[in-house]
């Protein structure tokens, strides 16, 4: 069974959902999204006022768009989409917010997302977002229509992006697409393409690794009207693979407590004095101050250097 959140990438690559399950992603971005989700949920369920500016903006939008008592709101609702003929589970997951209109036969599905995810091209628009469609198909009763929203938050603002309204006649092809994707994932083979940019665990994918190797094999790089995407994806694959290797090397050094011999040198952990001069204004302007400003403090670094004792 495939998760709703993996449907949009799975239509291009059947291996992507497998990698997502095997290598779950957690970073500052996902933690940020979860924190806003939690405050929005608490506010819509119990009336608690959110402390976070983005969460407040989202709650204000819900109150204006779906005022009580006409609209009934359910948060973090577990839903299951079943095959209408066999009853078999196609997919199941947890929807951020489901809204039921008590006057008109329309239901709504709202998914909260960070604005930068949308701007980076990692999110499909609502009409093409199979995750939202799956939630809607699983929760919409017979005889009702549905509409989905991406609610983008950031900088203290909430921006809704709506889909069109879907009826039983117009959602039938979408259900068929979801069923076909679910069947495809029974044979998870990787497919390389521009969709790789939307795949978070791509560093573990053999097809993504092949892109890095192809990039290394190129002696000359000449852009033309047809190869720009391939060349840029190869460069990204090489950069990410190199970063991953460095992460693993640092982990091994820390775990083993000794360096890695590289010919006549040794890759090991050393302490730097931190007495460097940097353009702190430029770092702050670029949002990199906290990461790179080390002036006056000692910090650990990993480098190739002369072996110890020599």
Secondary structure as UniProt FT lines:
FT   HELIX           4..6
FT   HELIX           7..10
FT   TURN            11..12
FT   HELIX           16..22
FT   HELIX           28..46
FT   HELIX           53..65
FT   TURN            68..70
FT   STRAND          71..82
FT   TURN            84..86
FT   STRAND          89..101
FT   STRAND          106..114
FT   HELIX           115..119
FT   TURN            120..121
FT   HELIX           126..128
FT   HELIX           130..139
FT   TURN            142..143
FT   STRAND          145..154
FT   TURN            155..156
FT   STRAND          157..162
FT   HELIX           168..184
FT   TURN            185..186
FT   HELIX           194..198
FT   TURN            200..201
FT   HELIX           202..204
FT   HELIX           206..217
FT   TURN            225..227
FT   HELIX           228..256
FT   STRAND          260..262
FT   TURN            263..264
FT   STRAND          265..272
FT   HELIX           280..285
FT   TURN            286..287
FT   HELIX           289..292
FT   TURN            295..296
FT   STRAND          299..306
FT   TURN            308..309
//
